[in-house]
Amino acid sequence: MKVRITLFGALRDADARGFVELDVPDHSTIATVREALQHHLREHAPTISVGLVQRSAFASDDEILHNHRVVPDNGELAVLPPVSGG
């Protein structure tokens, strides 16, 4: 299954298009996608901390998806890094 992950915050620097597309097995969980994105960053954007992905939330069009959840059928996700304010 091809998953398209829209990138936000510091993760957006990983790809000028603002998204990455990754191949994962059908019916993968968010945990699997998280690992695949970390691997992709190690290979293609080594200046981005893979730890940032570990602390980020994944979301579909209408909800935050925890690690045990299955990727939506449309394969569309967003990764939302933590933010801080002042």
FENZIKA-V750436 format. One record per helix or strand. SS is the DSSP state (H for helix, E for strand). FROM is the first residue (numbers start at 0). TO is the last residue. Records with the same first field share a line. If there is no record, write none. Layout:
SS = FROM-TO + FROM-TO
This chain:
E = 1-6 + 18-22 + 28-28 + 56-58 + 63-64 + 69-69 + 75-79
H = 8-13 + 29-43 + 49-54
